[in-house]
Structure formats: C-alpha cells, structure tokens
Amino acid sequence: MDAFVQFTSQSQGRDRIFRATQYACALSIYLLRNNSERKDLVAKLKSLETNMSAGRKLLRLGNTVNSIEAAKRTMQLSDRVLCLCLTAANVSRGLYFICDNVLWARNVGLMRDIDKERWSLNSSRFYFLSLVTSLTRDVYVVIQLMAQKARDRNFRQKMELHLNESPEVAEAVVPQLDAFLFLLLESLKSHPAVAFDMLKNVCDLFIPLDRLGIYQSNAGVVGFCGLLSSVIGIVTLTQPKLRLKP
C-alpha cells in the first residue's frame, strides 16, 4: 500500500496510470466496435478516454521546463553520440510539450484563435522526432553492449558451444546471422533496462506514425502499443534498476 501511495504521489506515476487507462479504453473500444449490444459501454469508454487524455494534458503543464533542464544535463555528457541523441530527444520533447500545452489552452477556451489541427500535427512531429532520437540512443547502446560481449572470452566460448550443439539450425540459418542474433539476445538479456526502453520506444512510435500518416495502422494497434508502453513505463518507474540511464 505504501508503494502505491508513493507511486501515485509522483506526477509521472499519475500520468502513467492515466495513460494506461486511456489506451486500455482505446483498445477496448476497437474490440467492441461491432458489438451492437455494447453501445452504452463503448460510449462510456469513449468518455473515459477523452477525460483521461484531458487529465494527462493538465498533468503535463510545466514539463517543458523539465525537458529543458534535462537537455542542459545531457549536453554535459562526455560521450558525443549520447550527448547529441539525448539532447535532441529532450529538446524535441520540450517542443512537443509546448504544443501540448497550447492544445490544452485551446480546449479549455483560454486560446481560441488557434489552428488546432496544425498544432496537433506539430505536436506529433516533435513527439516522433523525440522517439527517433531516443531509439537511435538505444541502438547505439546495444551496439556498445554487443561489442563488449564479443570481446569477452567466456562469452565467445558460450557462443561456440551454442553454434556447435545445434548443427541442424546451422544448416537452415546462416551461421553469421545465428551468431549475431545470439549475441544480440544475450546482450539484451544481461541489460534488461535497454530492452525495456527499446521496446517502449518502438511501441510509442506507432502513435505518431499513425497520426502523421507515415504508417497507417488502426485504433486497435495504436491502443495495444500505447497500453504496452504505458505498462512498461509503470514497471520502470516502480523499479528504477530497469530504467535506462543516462
């Protein structure tokens, strides 16, 4: 109970719960869309989804400042690739939050002379850019981990044993590909924080891809990916050791 109270006392914790609820509603609406007997339930879910989205916009007020501060910190990183990727991600996220705040002000009537569609598209563009740069960071970290693993003598022995004990697989799969996949999986297994962060970013990527029309999916795919990334976000928030740093 204490852990739950501590989790919900954080603005990020509340946002994760609201987000998971929002995308769970979106997924449920998609699954029930053809069920004529569930029209009332679908209407309630749509209302709940809208309220969760509006609540999250309110909770995100001020996050632009947090993103700017995060960008200042990442600019001090000695690794130039991490510095570039993380700073770009934080700046893009800050611009996304600015657009999000403007849309919130438009929805509550504080700013009426605003082109909602234009600001919504800009918001999705900045969100997309932040995810692409975050994924670039993930790929860079994975490459570093794989290089470290490949230099480890014990791991090389383990890989040779793996390749030799599965001759039937070696005949069907290119040995180099099998070795690469084995190295990749072992690297991610030994560093679950990287695996969680990459999976979360890939899931989130479907949301702006759909909104921008780059890759059209459907409400079910967006709802499922949003829900999965939200659950991962909750897990990493409650288990700091599973959060990728920096």
C-alpha positions as CSV (number, residue, x, y, z in Angstrom):
1,M,0.0,0.0,0.0
2,D,2.9,2.4,0.8
3,A,4.5,1.7,-2.5
4,F,1.2,2.5,-4.3
5,V,0.8,5.8,-2.4
6,Q,4.4,6.7,-3.2
7,F,3.9,5.9,-6.8
8,T,0.6,7.9,-7.2
9,S,2.2,10.9,-5.3
10,Q,4.5,11.4,-8.3
11,S,3.2,13.3,-11.3
12,Q,4.9,10.8,-13.6
13,G,3.1,8.0,-11.7
14,R,-0.3,9.6,-12.1
15,D,0.4,10.3,-15.8
16,R,1.4,6.6,-16.4
17,I,-1.9,5.4,-14.8
18,F,-3.9,7.9,-16.8
19,R,-2.1,6.9,-20.0
20,A,-2.6,3.2,-19.4
21,T,-6.3,3.8,-18.8
22,Q,-6.6,6.0,-21.9
23,Y,-5.1,3.4,-24.2
24,A,-6.9,0.5,-22.5
25,C,-10.1,2.3,-23.3
26,A,-9.0,2.9,-26.9
27,L,-8.2,-0.8,-27.3
28,S,-11.5,-1.9,-25.7
29,I,-13.4,0.5,-28.0
30,Y,-11.8,-1.1,-31.0
31,L,-12.5,-4.6,-29.9
32,L,-16.2,-3.8,-29.1
33,R,-16.8,-1.6,-32.2
34,N,-19.0,-4.2,-33.9
35,N,-20.9,-5.3,-30.9
36,S,-24.3,-3.6,-31.0
37,E,-25.2,-4.8,-27.5
38,R,-22.3,-2.9,-26.0
39,K,-23.1,0.6,-27.4
40,D,-23.6,2.1,-24.0
41,L,-20.4,0.6,-22.7
42,V,-18.5,1.9,-25.8
43,A,-19.9,5.4,-25.2
44,K,-18.8,5.3,-21.6
45,L,-15.3,4.1,-22.6
46,K,-15.0,7.0,-25.2
47,S,-16.0,9.5,-22.5
48,L,-13.4,8.0,-20.1
49,E,-10.7,8.0,-22.8
50,T,-11.4,11.7,-23.5
51,N,-11.3,12.6,-19.8
52,M,-8.0,10.7,-19.3
53,S,-6.4,12.5,-22.3
54,A,-7.6,15.9,-20.9
55,G,-6.3,15.0,-17.5
56,R,-2.9,14.0,-18.8
57,K,-2.6,17.3,-20.7
58,L,-3.2,19.1,-17.4
59,L,-0.6,17.0,-15.6
60,R,1.9,17.7,-18.3
61,L,1.8,21.5,-17.7
62,G,5.3,22.6,-16.8
63,N,7.0,19.5,-18.3
64,T,8.7,21.8,-20.9
65,V,10.9,23.2,-18.1
66,N,11.8,19.7,-17.0
67,S,12.8,18.8,-20.6
68,I,15.0,22.0,-20.9
69,E,16.7,21.1,-17.6
70,A,17.3,17.5,-18.8
71,A,18.7,18.9,-22.1
72,K,21.2,21.0,-20.1
73,R,22.3,18.0,-18.2
74,T,22.7,15.8,-21.3
75,M,24.8,18.5,-23.0
76,Q,27.5,17.8,-20.4
77,L,27.9,14.1,-21.3
78,S,31.4,13.1,-22.4
79,D,30.1,10.6,-25.0
80,R,29.3,12.8,-28.0
81,V,26.8,10.3,-29.5
82,L,24.8,10.1,-26.3
83,C,25.1,13.8,-25.9
84,L,23.7,14.5,-29.3
85,C,20.9,11.9,-29.2
86,L,19.7,12.7,-25.6
87,T,19.9,16.4,-26.1
88,A,17.9,16.3,-29.3
89,A,15.4,14.0,-27.7
90,N,14.9,16.3,-24.7
91,V,14.6,19.4,-26.9
92,S,12.1,17.7,-29.2
93,R,10.2,16.6,-26.1
94,G,10.1,20.1,-24.8
95,L,8.7,21.4,-28.1
96,Y,6.2,18.6,-28.0
97,F,5.1,19.7,-24.5
98,I,4.7,23.4,-25.7
99,C,2.4,22.2,-28.5
100,D,0.5,20.0,-26.0
101,N,0.1,23.0,-23.6
102,V,-1.2,25.2,-26.4
103,L,-3.7,22.5,-27.4
104,W,-4.8,22.2,-23.7
105,A,-5.3,26.0,-23.6
106,R,-7.3,25.8,-26.8
107,N,-9.5,23.0,-25.4
108,V,-10.4,24.9,-22.2
109,G,-11.1,28.1,-24.1
110,L,-8.1,30.1,-22.9
111,M,-6.7,30.5,-26.5
112,R,-9.5,30.4,-29.1
113,D,-7.7,31.8,-32.2
114,I,-5.5,28.6,-32.6
115,D,-5.4,26.3,-35.5
116,K,-6.0,23.0,-33.6
117,E,-5.1,20.7,-36.5
118,R,-1.9,22.5,-37.2
119,W,-0.7,22.5,-33.6
120,S,-1.7,18.8,-33.3
121,L,0.4,17.9,-36.3
122,N,3.3,19.8,-35.0
123,S,2.9,18.1,-31.6
124,S,3.0,14.7,-33.3
125,R,6.1,15.7,-35.4
126,F,8.1,16.7,-32.3
127,Y,6.9,13.5,-30.5
128,F,8.0,11.4,-33.5
129,L,11.4,13.2,-33.6
130,S,12.0,12.6,-29.8
131,L,11.2,8.9,-30.2
132,V,13.5,8.5,-33.3
133,T,16.4,10.1,-31.4
134,S,15.7,8.0,-28.3
135,L,15.7,4.9,-30.4
136,T,19.0,5.9,-32.0
137,R,20.4,6.2,-28.5
138,D,19.1,2.7,-27.7
139,V,20.7,1.2,-30.9
140,Y,24.0,2.9,-30.0
141,V,23.9,1.5,-26.5
142,V,23.0,-2.0,-27.8
143,I,26.0,-1.9,-30.3
144,Q,28.3,-1.0,-27.5
145,L,27.0,-3.8,-25.3
146,M,27.4,-6.3,-28.2
147,A,30.9,-5.1,-28.8
148,Q,31.8,-5.6,-25.1
149,K,30.2,-9.1,-25.1
150,A,32.0,-10.1,-28.3
151,R,35.4,-9.3,-26.6
152,D,34.6,-11.4,-23.6
153,R,36.4,-14.8,-23.7
154,N,33.8,-16.6,-21.7
155,F,31.0,-15.4,-24.0
156,R,32.9,-16.5,-27.1
157,Q,33.2,-20.0,-25.7
158,K,29.5,-19.9,-24.9
159,M,28.7,-18.8,-28.5
160,E,30.8,-21.6,-30.0
161,L,29.1,-24.1,-27.8
162,H,25.7,-22.8,-28.9
163,L,26.6,-23.0,-32.6
164,N,28.1,-26.5,-32.3
165,E,25.3,-28.0,-30.3
166,S,22.7,-27.0,-33.0
167,P,24.1,-28.3,-36.3
168,E,20.6,-28.7,-37.8
169,V,19.9,-25.0,-37.1
170,A,23.2,-24.0,-38.7
171,E,22.2,-25.8,-41.8
172,A,19.0,-23.9,-42.1
173,V,20.2,-20.5,-40.9
174,V,23.3,-18.5,-42.0
175,P,25.9,-19.1,-39.2
176,Q,26.8,-15.4,-39.1
177,L,23.1,-14.5,-38.6
178,D,22.7,-17.1,-35.9
179,A,25.7,-15.7,-34.1
180,F,24.5,-12.1,-34.5
181,L,21.1,-13.0,-33.1
182,F,22.6,-14.9,-30.2
183,L,24.9,-12.0,-29.4
184,L,22.0,-9.5,-29.6
185,L,19.7,-11.6,-27.4
186,E,22.4,-12.3,-24.8
187,S,23.3,-8.6,-24.7
188,L,19.7,-7.5,-24.1
189,K,19.1,-10.3,-21.6
190,S,22.1,-9.1,-19.5
191,H,20.9,-5.5,-19.7
192,P,17.1,-5.5,-19.4
193,A,16.9,-1.8,-19.0
194,V,18.0,-1.3,-22.6
195,A,15.5,-4.0,-23.8
196,F,12.6,-2.3,-21.9
197,D,13.5,1.2,-23.2
198,M,13.8,0.0,-26.8
199,L,10.5,-1.9,-26.6
200,K,8.7,1.1,-25.1
201,N,10.0,3.5,-27.7
202,V,9.1,1.1,-30.6
203,C,5.6,0.7,-29.2
204,D,5.3,4.5,-28.8
205,L,6.5,5.1,-32.3
206,F,3.3,3.6,-33.8
207,I,1.3,6.5,-32.3
208,P,2.8,9.4,-34.2
209,L,3.4,7.3,-37.3
210,D,-0.4,6.8,-37.5
211,R,-1.3,10.4,-36.7
212,L,1.2,11.7,-39.3
213,G,0.0,9.3,-41.9
214,I,3.5,7.8,-42.4
215,Y,2.4,4.3,-41.5
216,Q,-1.4,3.9,-41.2
217,S,-2.4,1.2,-38.7
218,N,-5.7,1.1,-36.8
219,A,-7.1,2.1,-33.5
220,G,-6.5,-1.4,-32.1
221,V,-2.8,-1.4,-32.9
222,V,-2.4,2.1,-31.5
223,G,-4.3,1.2,-28.4
224,F,-2.4,-2.0,-27.8
225,C,1.0,-0.4,-28.4
226,G,0.1,2.6,-26.2
227,L,-1.1,0.3,-23.4
228,L,2.0,-1.9,-23.6
229,S,4.4,1.1,-23.5
230,S,2.4,2.5,-20.5
231,V,2.7,-0.7,-18.6
232,I,6.5,-0.7,-19.3
233,G,6.6,2.9,-18.1
234,I,4.9,1.9,-14.9
235,V,7.3,-1.0,-14.3
236,T,10.4,1.1,-14.9
237,L,9.0,3.8,-12.6
238,T,8.4,1.4,-9.8
239,Q,11.7,-0.5,-10.5
240,P,14.4,2.2,-11.0
241,K,17.0,-0.5,-11.8
242,L,15.0,-1.2,-15.1
243,R,15.3,2.4,-16.1
244,L,17.9,3.2,-18.7
245,K,20.5,5.8,-17.6
246,P,21.6,8.4,-18.7
